[in-house]
Amino acid sequence: MKRWFAWLGALLLLGGCVSSRPIDEVQIIQQMGYDFGDGRYTGIAVYPTFKQGPMTKPNILTTSSPTVYDLIPRLSSKSALPIEEGQLRLILFGRRFAERGIEQITHSLARNNKVGSHLLLGVAKGSAKELLEITAKTTLSDTLYLPNLVEQNERSMNLPKTNLHLFLYRYFSPGSDPFLPYFEKKGGFVKLEGVALFRDDRYVGHVSLRDSFLMKILLGETKNGVYQLKVGERGKQGEDRVMLQNLWAKPTYEWKQDGTRHVLNVSVHIHASVKDYPSWLDEPGANLFVEVKKKMEEELERNMRRLFRHFQEKRIDPLGIGDFVRSVTRQWDRESFYREYPDLDIRPRVTVDIIHTGIGE
């Protein structure tokens, strides 16, 4: 009986330690943005205003400072309610801010126990403020438009998976560089345009969603993604294209010596489904999908070589080739590997199996 009372007393004490606040007594920040211009930093916070029932409306707080460290306190000074970061879903960096480096922000986030490791990060072509203001005006009750946009493109389209945890892993790894989703303004809307590339913590360029499909495959993210392939000149618009969906893909890397040089062989096996194609591919007895398969293999190999060269010219390693070589090499040395990296002979080879070619099959 005494033991039972002791347990009850402990539970009551623990329950009394819990701090709870009604939702209408805090400012719940769901998205943030950081910009740099005219020698000053700008911080933007997007928060929901709760109306009747589940209805919410996005609102924005903005402040500026000569340093990045006191942006949160300055935002708090403009808020009638305490700012809570526990529901933060995405942080968007303006391109000029990202070019100067985002290490201060990511390190601060890594130490913040209120922020989860699955927090999403992104880069805006122009200013983060402009893009966040557009989404706040055009998405009505959807205060999580950008996070939802990233997640559905990771899940079902061409965007490789990334979040705060993966960014920090690739940043601190001796054999890789991080990357983030890249957004642009298109008319009155915000559109996901591809992947922003980093050397250490500084933005150095981006690639399109078409190339991010190749990155997704080469990183070993084996499912989903679409790829458009030109197959002829017989269409009404002067050309015909086939839309293929990746069902399953597996990259295999091989590191070997070829004379005095090192060679990286990259073998990629793709199982694809044809989602859409021109009607003339159905000509009886033509078996034209054999030609489509060959064209797809050649084009993917050509574009993978171009993508590898692009990364080598920029001296960045978003695919983690250094990490792979380190895993198969004794006494791997980072400096000597990356001296060789820009001239490394990388040989991609692609095999495509077309599994489905239509609903009637």
MARFI-118611 format. One record per residue (C-alpha): z, x, y; residue in three letters; residue number from 1. Coordinates in steps of 0.1 Angstrom, whole numbers, plus 2048, in hexadecimal, padded with zeros to 3 digits. Layout:
<atoms>
<atom Z="Z" X="X" Y="Y" code="ALA" pos="NUM"/>
...
</atoms>
This chain:
<atoms>
<atom Z="800" X="800" Y="800" code="MET" pos="1"/>
<atom Z="809" X="81C" Y="818" code="LYS" pos="2"/>
<atom Z="7E7" X="82D" Y="811" code="ARG" pos="3"/>
<atom Z="7D5" X="80C" Y="819" code="TRP" pos="4"/>
<atom Z="7E7" X="809" Y="83A" code="PHE" pos="5"/>
<atom Z="7DE" X="82D" Y="842" code="ALA" pos="6"/>
<atom Z="7B9" X="826" Y="83C" code="TRP" pos="7"/>
<atom Z="7BA" X="807" Y="851" code="LEU" pos="8"/>
<atom Z="7CB" X="819" Y="86E" code="GLY" pos="9"/>
<atom Z="7B0" X="835" Y="86C" code="ALA" pos="10"/>
<atom Z="794" X="81B" Y="86E" code="LEU" pos="11"/>
<atom Z="7A4" X="80A" Y="88B" code="LEU" pos="12"/>
<atom Z="7A7" X="82B" Y="89E" code="LEU" pos="13"/>
<atom Z="783" X="835" Y="896" code="LEU" pos="14"/>
<atom Z="777" X="813" Y="8A1" code="GLY" pos="15"/>
<atom Z="789" X="817" Y="8C2" code="GLY" pos="16"/>
<atom Z="776" X="837" Y="8C9" code="CYS" pos="17"/>
<atom Z="754" X="826" Y="8CA" code="VAL" pos="18"/>
<atom Z="745" X="823" Y="8ED" code="SER" pos="19"/>
<atom Z="730" X="805" Y="8F1" code="SER" pos="20"/>
<atom Z="71E" X="7F8" Y="910" code="ARG" pos="21"/>
<atom Z="70A" X="7D8" Y="914" code="PRO" pos="22"/>
<atom Z="6E4" X="7DD" Y="917" code="ILE" pos="23"/>
<atom Z="6E3" X="7CF" Y="93A" code="ASP" pos="24"/>
<atom Z="6FC" X="7E9" Y="946" code="GLU" pos="25"/>
<atom Z="6E7" X="808" Y="93F" code="VAL" pos="26"/>
<atom Z="6C4" X="814" Y="948" code="GLN" pos="27"/>
<atom Z="6B2" X="81B" Y="927" code="ILE" pos="28"/>
<atom Z="697" X="835" Y="92D" code="ILE" pos="29"/>
<atom Z="67B" X="832" Y="913" code="GLN" pos="30"/>
<atom Z="660" X="849" Y="922" code="GLN" pos="31"/>
<atom Z="662" X="866" Y="93A" code="MET" pos="32"/>
<atom Z="648" X="87B" Y="94C" code="GLY" pos="33"/>
<atom Z="648" X="89D" Y="95D" code="TYR" pos="34"/>
<atom Z="630" X="8AA" Y="977" code="ASP" pos="35"/>
<atom Z="62C" X="8C8" Y="98E" code="PHE" pos="36"/>
<atom Z="61A" X="8CA" Y="9AF" code="GLY" pos="37"/>
<atom Z="61E" X="8D9" Y="9D2" code="ASP" pos="38"/>
<atom Z="63A" X="8EF" Y="9C6" code="GLY" pos="39"/>
<atom Z="650" X="8D2" Y="9BA" code="ARG" pos="40"/>
<atom Z="658" X="8C1" Y="999" code="TYR" pos="41"/>
<atom Z="656" X="89C" Y="994" code="THR" pos="42"/>
<atom Z="669" X="887" Y="97A" code="GLY" pos="43"/>
<atom Z="65F" X="864" Y="970" code="ILE" pos="44"/>
<atom Z="673" X="84C" Y="95A" code="ALA" pos="45"/>
<atom Z="666" X="82C" Y="94B" code="VAL" pos="46"/>
<atom Z="680" X="812" Y="942" code="TYR" pos="47"/>
<atom Z="67F" X="7EE" Y="937" code="PRO" pos="48"/>
<atom Z="68C" X="7D1" Y="94C" code="THR" pos="49"/>
<atom Z="699" X="7B6" Y="935" code="PHE" pos="50"/>
<atom Z="690" X="792" Y="93E" code="LYS" pos="51"/>
<atom Z="694" X="771" Y="92B" code="GLN" pos="52"/>
<atom Z="697" X="776" Y="906" code="GLY" pos="53"/>
<atom Z="683" X="794" Y="8F8" code="PRO" pos="54"/>
<atom Z="66D" X="797" Y="917" code="MET" pos="55"/>
<atom Z="66D" X="7B9" Y="929" code="THR" pos="56"/>
<atom Z="65B" X="7C8" Y="946" code="LYS" pos="57"/>
<atom Z="655" X="7EE" Y="94A" code="PRO" pos="58"/>
<atom Z="663" X="7FD" Y="96A" code="ASN" pos="59"/>
<atom Z="661" X="820" Y="978" code="ILE" pos="60"/>
<atom Z="67A" X="838" Y="989" code="LEU" pos="61"/>
<atom Z="66B" X="857" Y="99A" code="THR" pos="62"/>
<atom Z="67B" X="876" Y="9AA" code="THR" pos="63"/>
<atom Z="671" X="89A" Y="9B4" code="SER" pos="64"/>
<atom Z="683" X="8BB" Y="9B6" code="SER" pos="65"/>
<atom Z="67C" X="8E0" Y="9BC" code="PRO" pos="66"/>
<atom Z="68A" X="8E7" Y="999" code="THR" pos="67"/>
<atom Z="686" X="8D5" Y="978" code="VAL" pos="68"/>
<atom Z="6AB" X="8D6" Y="96F" code="TYR" pos="69"/>
<atom Z="6B8" X="8BB" Y="986" code="ASP" pos="70"/>
<atom Z="69D" X="8A0" Y="981" code="LEU" pos="71"/>
<atom Z="6B3" X="88B" Y="96A" code="ILE" pos="72"/>
<atom Z="6D1" X="88C" Y="983" code="PRO" pos="73"/>
<atom Z="6B9" X="882" Y="99F" code="ARG" pos="74"/>
<atom Z="6AB" X="865" Y="98B" code="LEU" pos="75"/>
<atom Z="6CF" X="85A" Y="984" code="SER" pos="76"/>
<atom Z="6D6" X="85A" Y="9AA" code="SER" pos="77"/>
<atom Z="6BA" X="840" Y="9AE" code="LYS" pos="78"/>
<atom Z="6C6" X="82A" Y="991" code="SER" pos="79"/>
<atom Z="6E0" X="80F" Y="996" code="ALA" pos="80"/>
<atom Z="6E9" X="812" Y="971" code="LEU" pos="81"/>
<atom Z="6F2" X="831" Y="95B" code="PRO" pos="82"/>
<atom Z="6D3" X="840" Y="94C" code="ILE" pos="83"/>
<atom Z="6D3" X="841" Y="925" code="GLU" pos="84"/>
<atom Z="6BA" X="857" Y="913" code="GLU" pos="85"/>
<atom Z="6C2" X="84C" Y="8F0" code="GLY" pos="86"/>
<atom Z="6A3" X="836" Y="8ED" code="GLN" pos="87"/>
<atom Z="68B" X="850" Y="8FC" code="LEU" pos="88"/>
<atom Z="66B" X="84E" Y="8E8" code="ARG" pos="89"/>
<atom Z="651" X="863" Y="8FB" code="LEU" pos="90"/>
<atom Z="650" X="87F" Y="916" code="ILE" pos="91"/>
<atom Z="62F" X="884" Y="928" code="LEU" pos="92"/>
<atom Z="627" X="8A5" Y="939" code="PHE" pos="93"/>
<atom Z="60D" X="8A7" Y="955" code="GLY" pos="94"/>
<atom Z="5F3" X="8C2" Y="94E" code="ARG" pos="95"/>
<atom Z="5FE" X="8D8" Y="96B" code="ARG" pos="96"/>
<atom Z="622" X="8D6" Y="95F" code="PHE" pos="97"/>
<atom Z="618" X="8DE" Y="93B" code="ALA" pos="98"/>
<atom Z="603" X="8FC" Y="948" code="GLU" pos="99"/>
<atom Z="623" X="90B" Y="956" code="ARG" pos="100"/>
<atom Z="636" X="907" Y="935" code="GLY" pos="101"/>
<atom Z="64B" X="8EB" Y="926" code="ILE" pos="102"/>
<atom Z="666" X="902" Y="916" code="GLU" pos="103"/>
<atom Z="682" X="8F7" Y="92E" code="GLN" pos="104"/>
<atom Z="67D" X="8D2" Y="925" code="ILE" pos="105"/>
<atom Z="679" X="8D6" Y="900" code="THR" pos="106"/>
<atom Z="697" X="8ED" Y="8FD" code="HIS" pos="107"/>
<atom Z="6AC" X="8D4" Y="911" code="SER" pos="108"/>
<atom Z="6A0" X="8B8" Y="8FA" code="LEU" pos="109"/>
<atom Z="6A9" X="8CD" Y="8DB" code="ALA" pos="110"/>
<atom Z="6CD" X="8D0" Y="8E8" code="ARG" pos="111"/>
<atom Z="6D0" X="8AB" Y="8F2" code="ASN" pos="112"/>
<atom Z="6E2" X="899" Y="8D6" code="ASN" pos="113"/>
<atom Z="6D7" X="877" Y="8E4" code="LYS" pos="114"/>
<atom Z="6B2" X="87F" Y="8DE" code="VAL" pos="115"/>
<atom Z="6A3" X="87C" Y="8BB" code="GLY" pos="116"/>
<atom Z="68D" X="897" Y="8AC" code="SER" pos="117"/>
<atom Z="671" X="87D" Y="8A7" code="HIS" pos="118"/>
<atom Z="66D" X="87A" Y="8CD" code="LEU" pos="119"/>
<atom Z="648" X="87B" Y="8D6" code="LEU" pos="120"/>
<atom Z="639" X="893" Y="8F0" code="LEU" pos="121"/>
<atom Z="617" X="893" Y="900" code="GLY" pos="122"/>
<atom Z="601" X="8A2" Y="91C" code="VAL" pos="123"/>
<atom Z="5EF" X="88F" Y="937" code="ALA" pos="124"/>
<atom Z="5CE" X="89C" Y="944" code="LYS" pos="125"/>
<atom Z="5D8" X="894" Y="968" code="GLY" pos="126"/>
<atom Z="5FC" X="88A" Y="972" code="SER" pos="127"/>
<atom Z="615" X="87A" Y="95B" code="ALA" pos="128"/>
<atom Z="620" X="863" Y="977" code="LYS" pos="129"/>
<atom Z="5FE" X="854" Y="97B" code="GLU" pos="130"/>
<atom Z="5FA" X="84D" Y="956" code="LEU" pos="131"/>
<atom Z="61D" X="83E" Y="952" code="LEU" pos="132"/>
<atom Z="617" X="828" Y="971" code="GLU" pos="133"/>
<atom Z="5F7" X="81B" Y="961" code="ILE" pos="134"/>
<atom Z="608" X="812" Y="940" code="THR" pos="135"/>
<atom Z="625" X="801" Y="953" code="ALA" pos="136"/>
<atom Z="60C" X="7EC" Y="966" code="LYS" pos="137"/>
<atom Z="5F3" X="7E3" Y="94B" code="THR" pos="138"/>
<atom Z="608" X="7DF" Y="92C" code="THR" pos="139"/>
<atom Z="61E" X="7C2" Y="939" code="LEU" pos="140"/>
<atom Z="63B" X="7BF" Y="920" code="SER" pos="141"/>
<atom Z="632" X="7DE" Y="90B" code="ASP" pos="142"/>
<atom Z="648" X="7F9" Y="918" code="THR" pos="143"/>
<atom Z="63F" X="810" Y="8FA" code="LEU" pos="144"/>
<atom Z="619" X="810" Y="8FE" code="TYR" pos="145"/>
<atom Z="615" X="836" Y="8FC" code="LEU" pos="146"/>
<atom Z="62D" X="83C" Y="8DF" code="PRO" pos="147"/>
<atom Z="61D" X="820" Y="8CB" code="ASN" pos="148"/>
<atom Z="5FA" X="82E" Y="8D4" code="LEU" pos="149"/>
<atom Z="604" X="850" Y="8C6" code="VAL" pos="150"/>
<atom Z="615" X="843" Y="8A6" code="GLU" pos="151"/>
<atom Z="5F8" X="82C" Y="89C" code="GLN" pos="152"/>
<atom Z="5DE" X="848" Y="8A1" code="ASN" pos="153"/>
<atom Z="5F4" X="860" Y="88C" code="GLU" pos="154"/>
<atom Z="5F7" X="846" Y="871" code="ARG" pos="155"/>
<atom Z="5D4" X="839" Y="86E" code="SER" pos="156"/>
<atom Z="5BC" X="84E" Y="883" code="MET" pos="157"/>
<atom Z="5B5" X="872" Y="88D" code="ASN" pos="158"/>
<atom Z="5D4" X="87E" Y="89E" code="LEU" pos="159"/>
<atom Z="5E9" X="899" Y="88B" code="PRO" pos="160"/>
<atom Z="60E" X="891" Y="889" code="LYS" pos="161"/>
<atom Z="624" X="8A0" Y="8A4" code="THR" pos="162"/>
<atom Z="646" X="89A" Y="8B4" code="ASN" pos="163"/>
<atom Z="662" X="8AE" Y="8C3" code="LEU" pos="164"/>
<atom Z="66E" X="8BC" Y="8A2" code="HIS" pos="165"/>
<atom Z="64B" X="8C8" Y="898" code="LEU" pos="166"/>
<atom Z="644" X="8D6" Y="8BB" code="PHE" pos="167"/>
<atom Z="664" X="8EB" Y="8B9" code="LEU" pos="168"/>
<atom Z="65C" X="8F6" Y="896" code="TYR" pos="169"/>
<atom Z="639" X="902" Y="89F" code="ARG" pos="170"/>
<atom Z="646" X="911" Y="8C0" code="TYR" pos="171"/>
<atom Z="661" X="926" Y="8AF" code="PHE" pos="172"/>
<atom Z="64C" X="92F" Y="890" code="SER" pos="173"/>
<atom Z="63E" X="952" Y="892" code="PRO" pos="174"/>
<atom Z="61D" X="946" Y="883" code="GLY" pos="175"/>
<atom Z="612" X="927" Y="895" code="SER" pos="176"/>
<atom Z="60E" X="916" Y="8B7" code="ASP" pos="177"/>
<atom Z="617" X="8F3" Y="8C1" code="PRO" pos="178"/>
<atom Z="601" X="8D6" Y="8CC" code="PHE" pos="179"/>
<atom Z="606" X="8B3" Y="8DB" code="LEU" pos="180"/>
<atom Z="5F2" X="893" Y="8E1" code="PRO" pos="181"/>
<atom Z="5DB" X="894" Y="8FF" code="TYR" pos="182"/>
<atom Z="5D6" X="876" Y="916" code="PHE" pos="183"/>
<atom Z="5BD" X="86E" Y="931" code="GLU" pos="184"/>
<atom Z="5B8" X="852" Y="94A" code="LYS" pos="185"/>
<atom Z="59A" X="83D" Y="942" code="LYS" pos="186"/>
<atom Z="594" X="823" Y="95E" code="GLY" pos="187"/>
<atom Z="5B3" X="80F" Y="960" code="GLY" pos="188"/>
<atom Z="5C0" X="819" Y="93E" code="PHE" pos="189"/>
<atom Z="5CF" X="837" Y="92C" code="VAL" pos="190"/>
<atom Z="5BD" X="844" Y="90E" code="LYS" pos="191"/>
<atom Z="5C6" X="85D" Y="8F3" code="LEU" pos="192"/>
<atom Z="5AB" X="878" Y="8F5" code="GLU" pos="193"/>
<atom Z="5B5" X="892" Y="8DC" code="GLY" pos="194"/>
<atom Z="5CE" X="8AF" Y="8D7" code="VAL" pos="195"/>
<atom Z="5DD" X="8C6" Y="8F2" code="ALA" pos="196"/>
<atom Z="5DF" X="8EA" Y="8E7" code="LEU" pos="197"/>
<atom Z="5FB" X="902" Y="8F0" code="PHE" pos="198"/>
<atom Z="600" X="928" Y="8EF" code="ARG" pos="199"/>
<atom Z="626" X="92A" Y="8EB" code="ASP" pos="200"/>
<atom Z="632" X="90F" Y="903" code="ASP" pos="201"/>
<atom Z="614" X="90F" Y="91B" code="ARG" pos="202"/>
<atom Z="5F7" X="8F7" Y="91B" code="TYR" pos="203"/>
<atom Z="5D6" X="90A" Y="917" code="VAL" pos="204"/>
<atom Z="5BC" X="8EF" Y="90F" code="GLY" pos="205"/>
<atom Z="5B4" X="8D1" Y="8F9" code="HIS" pos="206"/>
<atom Z="59D" X="8C5" Y="8DD" code="VAL" pos="207"/>
<atom Z="58D" X="8A3" Y="8D8" code="SER" pos="208"/>
<atom Z="598" X="888" Y="8BF" code="LEU" pos="209"/>
<atom Z="57A" X="892" Y="8AB" code="ARG" pos="210"/>
<atom Z="587" X="8B5" Y="8A7" code="ASP" pos="211"/>
<atom Z="5AA" X="8A9" Y="8A2" code="SER" pos="212"/>
<atom Z="59D" X="898" Y="882" code="PHE" pos="213"/>
<atom Z="595" X="8BB" Y="876" code="LEU" pos="214"/>
<atom Z="5B7" X="8C8" Y="881" code="MET" pos="215"/>
<atom Z="5C8" X="8AC" Y="86E" code="LYS" pos="216"/>
<atom Z="5B5" X="8B5" Y="84E" code="ILE" pos="217"/>
<atom Z="5BB" X="8DA" Y="851" code="LEU" pos="218"/>
<atom Z="5E0" X="8D4" Y="857" code="LEU" pos="219"/>
<atom Z="5E2" X="8C3" Y="835" code="GLY" pos="220"/>
<atom Z="5E8" X="8A0" Y="843" code="GLU" pos="221"/>
<atom Z="5D4" X="891" Y="827" code="THR" pos="222"/>
<atom Z="5CE" X="86D" Y="82F" code="LYS" pos="223"/>
<atom Z="5BC" X="858" Y="84A" code="ASN" pos="224"/>
<atom Z="5A5" X="861" Y="866" code="GLY" pos="225"/>
<atom Z="581" X="858" Y="86E" code="VAL" pos="226"/>
<atom Z="562" X="86E" Y="873" code="TYR" pos="227"/>
<atom Z="540" X="864" Y="881" code="GLN" pos="228"/>
<atom Z="522" X="876" Y="873" code="LEU" pos="229"/>
<atom Z="4FE" X="876" Y="880" code="LYS" pos="230"/>
<atom Z="4E6" X="871" Y="862" code="VAL" pos="231"/>
<atom Z="4C4" X="869" Y="871" code="GLY" pos="232"/>
<atom Z="4AD" X="85F" Y="88E" code="GLU" pos="233"/>
<atom Z="4A3" X="83C" Y="882" code="ARG" pos="234"/>
<atom Z="4BA" X="826" Y="895" code="GLY" pos="235"/>
<atom Z="4B3" X="811" Y="8B4" code="LYS" pos="236"/>
<atom Z="4C7" X="828" Y="8CA" code="GLN" pos="237"/>
<atom Z="4B3" X="846" Y="8BE" code="GLY" pos="238"/>
<atom Z="4CC" X="851" Y="8A3" code="GLU" pos="239"/>
<atom Z="4E1" X="843" Y="886" code="ASP" pos="240"/>
<atom Z="505" X="84C" Y="87E" code="ARG" pos="241"/>
<atom Z="51B" X="847" Y="860" code="VAL" pos="242"/>
<atom Z="540" X="840" Y="865" code="MET" pos="243"/>
<atom Z="556" X="850" Y="84A" code="LEU" pos="244"/>
<atom Z="57B" X="84B" Y="844" code="GLN" pos="245"/>
<atom Z="590" X="866" Y="835" code="ASN" pos="246"/>
<atom Z="5A2" X="858" Y="816" code="LEU" pos="247"/>
<atom Z="5B1" X="879" Y="80A" code="TRP" pos="248"/>
<atom Z="5AC" X="89D" Y="813" code="ALA" pos="249"/>
<atom Z="5BA" X="8BE" Y="807" code="LYS" pos="250"/>
<atom Z="5B6" X="8E0" Y="818" code="PRO" pos="251"/>
<atom Z="5BB" X="900" Y="803" code="THR" pos="252"/>
<atom Z="5BF" X="922" Y="814" code="TYR" pos="253"/>
<atom Z="5B8" X="944" Y="804" code="GLU" pos="254"/>
<atom Z="5C0" X="965" Y="815" code="TRP" pos="255"/>
<atom Z="5AE" X="984" Y="808" code="LYS" pos="256"/>
<atom Z="5A0" X="9A6" Y="811" code="GLN" pos="257"/>
<atom Z="57A" X="9AB" Y="815" code="ASP" pos="258"/>
<atom Z="574" X="9D0" Y="819" code="GLY" pos="259"/>
<atom Z="587" X="9DB" Y="838" code="THR" pos="260"/>
<atom Z="58B" X="9B7" Y="845" code="ARG" pos="261"/>
<atom Z="5A0" X="99A" Y="83C" code="HIS" pos="262"/>
<atom Z="590" X="978" Y="834" code="VAL" pos="263"/>
<atom Z="59F" X="955" Y="834" code="LEU" pos="264"/>
<atom Z="58D" X="93D" Y="81D" code="ASN" pos="265"/>
<atom Z="594" X="919" Y="825" code="VAL" pos="266"/>
<atom Z="589" X="8FF" Y="80B" code="SER" pos="267"/>
<atom Z="58B" X="8DB" Y="814" code="VAL" pos="268"/>
<atom Z="586" X="8BE" Y="7FB" code="HIS" pos="269"/>
<atom Z="582" X="89C" Y="80B" code="ILE" pos="270"/>
<atom Z="580" X="87A" Y="7FB" code="HIS" pos="271"/>
<atom Z="56F" X="863" Y="815" code="ALA" pos="272"/>
<atom Z="565" X="83E" Y="818" code="SER" pos="273"/>
<atom Z="546" X="833" Y="82B" code="VAL" pos="274"/>
<atom Z="552" X="819" Y="844" code="LYS" pos="275"/>
<atom Z="531" X="812" Y="855" code="ASP" pos="276"/>
<atom Z="50D" X="81F" Y="851" code="TYR" pos="277"/>
<atom Z="4E9" X="815" Y="85B" code="PRO" pos="278"/>
<atom Z="4D7" X="7FC" Y="846" code="SER" pos="279"/>
<atom Z="4BB" X="814" Y="83C" code="TRP" pos="280"/>
<atom Z="4D4" X="827" Y="826" code="LEU" pos="281"/>
<atom Z="4D2" X="80A" Y="80F" code="ASP" pos="282"/>
<atom Z="4AD" X="810" Y="806" code="GLU" pos="283"/>
<atom Z="4A9" X="80A" Y="7E0" code="PRO" pos="284"/>
<atom Z="4A8" X="829" Y="7CB" code="GLY" pos="285"/>
<atom Z="4AC" X="841" Y="7E9" code="ALA" pos="286"/>
<atom Z="4D0" X="84D" Y="7E1" code="ASN" pos="287"/>
<atom Z="4D3" X="857" Y="805" code="LEU" pos="288"/>
<atom Z="4F9" X="85C" Y="803" code="PHE" pos="289"/>
<atom Z="4F3" X="87D" Y="7F1" code="VAL" pos="290"/>
<atom Z="4E3" X="889" Y="812" code="GLU" pos="291"/>
<atom Z="500" X="87A" Y="826" code="VAL" pos="292"/>
<atom Z="519" X="88D" Y="811" code="LYS" pos="293"/>
<atom Z="506" X="8AE" Y="816" code="LYS" pos="294"/>
<atom Z="502" X="8A8" Y="83C" code="LYS" pos="295"/>
<atom Z="527" X="8A0" Y="83F" code="MET" pos="296"/>
<atom Z="531" X="8C0" Y="82C" code="GLU" pos="297"/>
<atom Z="51A" X="8D6" Y="842" code="GLU" pos="298"/>
<atom Z="526" X="8C6" Y="862" code="GLU" pos="299"/>
<atom Z="54A" X="8C8" Y="85A" code="LEU" pos="300"/>
<atom Z="547" X="8EC" Y="850" code="GLU" pos="301"/>
<atom Z="534" X="8F4" Y="871" code="ARG" pos="302"/>
<atom Z="54E" X="8E1" Y="886" code="ASN" pos="303"/>
<atom Z="56B" X="8F2" Y="874" code="MET" pos="304"/>
<atom Z="55C" X="914" Y="87B" code="ARG" pos="305"/>
<atom Z="558" X="90B" Y="8A0" code="ARG" pos="306"/>
<atom Z="57C" X="8FE" Y="8A1" code="LEU" pos="307"/>
<atom Z="58A" X="91E" Y="891" code="PHE" pos="308"/>
<atom Z="576" X="933" Y="8AA" code="ARG" pos="309"/>
<atom Z="583" X="91E" Y="8C7" code="HIS" pos="310"/>
<atom Z="5A7" X="924" Y="8BD" code="PHE" pos="311"/>
<atom Z="5A0" X="949" Y="8B7" code="GLN" pos="312"/>
<atom Z="590" X="94D" Y="8D9" code="GLU" pos="313"/>
<atom Z="5AE" X="93D" Y="8EA" code="LYS" pos="314"/>
<atom Z="5C6" X="952" Y="8D4" code="ARG" pos="315"/>
<atom Z="5D9" X="934" Y="8C8" code="ILE" pos="316"/>
<atom Z="5E2" X="929" Y="8A4" code="ASP" pos="317"/>
<atom Z="5E9" X="904" Y="8A3" code="PRO" pos="318"/>
<atom Z="5DF" X="902" Y="87E" code="LEU" pos="319"/>
<atom Z="5FB" X="91B" Y="874" code="GLY" pos="320"/>
<atom Z="5E4" X="935" Y="864" code="ILE" pos="321"/>
<atom Z="5FD" X="950" Y="86C" code="GLY" pos="322"/>
<atom Z="618" X="93C" Y="859" code="ASP" pos="323"/>
<atom Z="601" X="939" Y="83B" code="PHE" pos="324"/>
<atom Z="5F9" X="95E" Y="83B" code="VAL" pos="325"/>
<atom Z="61E" X="967" Y="83F" code="ARG" pos="326"/>
<atom Z="625" X="952" Y="820" code="SER" pos="327"/>
<atom Z="60D" X="966" Y="80A" code="VAL" pos="328"/>
<atom Z="612" X="989" Y="81A" code="THR" pos="329"/>
<atom Z="62E" X="9A1" Y="815" code="ARG" pos="330"/>
<atom Z="63C" X="9B1" Y="834" code="GLN" pos="331"/>
<atom Z="627" X="99B" Y="84B" code="TRP" pos="332"/>
<atom Z="626" X="9A7" Y="86F" code="ASP" pos="333"/>
<atom Z="61F" X="98E" Y="88A" code="ARG" pos="334"/>
<atom Z="611" X="9A6" Y="8A4" code="GLU" pos="335"/>
<atom Z="5F9" X="9B7" Y="88D" code="SER" pos="336"/>
<atom Z="5ED" X="995" Y="87F" code="PHE" pos="337"/>
<atom Z="5E6" X="986" Y="8A1" code="TYR" pos="338"/>
<atom Z="5D4" X="9A6" Y="8AC" code="ARG" pos="339"/>
<atom Z="5BC" X="99F" Y="88F" code="GLU" pos="340"/>
<atom Z="5BC" X="979" Y="893" code="TYR" pos="341"/>
<atom Z="5A0" X="976" Y="8AE" code="PRO" pos="342"/>
<atom Z="587" X="988" Y="897" code="ASP" pos="343"/>
<atom Z="594" X="97A" Y="877" code="LEU" pos="344"/>
<atom Z="578" X="96E" Y="85F" code="ASP" pos="345"/>
<atom Z="580" X="94A" Y="857" code="ILE" pos="346"/>
<atom Z="569" X="939" Y="83E" code="ARG" pos="347"/>
<atom Z="56C" X="913" Y="83A" code="PRO" pos="348"/>
<atom Z="55C" X="902" Y="81C" code="ARG" pos="349"/>
<atom Z="55C" X="8DC" Y="81A" code="VAL" pos="350"/>
<atom Z="556" X="8C5" Y="7FC" code="THR" pos="351"/>
<atom Z="552" X="8A0" Y="803" code="VAL" pos="352"/>
<atom Z="554" X="884" Y="7E8" code="ASP" pos="353"/>
<atom Z="549" X="862" Y="7F5" code="ILE" pos="354"/>
<atom Z="55E" X="84A" Y="7E2" code="ILE" pos="355"/>
<atom Z="554" X="828" Y="7F1" code="HIS" pos="356"/>
<atom Z="535" X="81E" Y="804" code="THR" pos="357"/>
<atom Z="53B" X="7FA" Y="80C" code="GLY" pos="358"/>
<atom Z="54E" X="7DA" Y="803" code="ILE" pos="359"/>
<atom Z="532" X="7CF" Y="7EB" code="GLY" pos="360"/>
<atom Z="536" X="7EE" Y="7D5" code="GLU" pos="361"/>
</atoms>
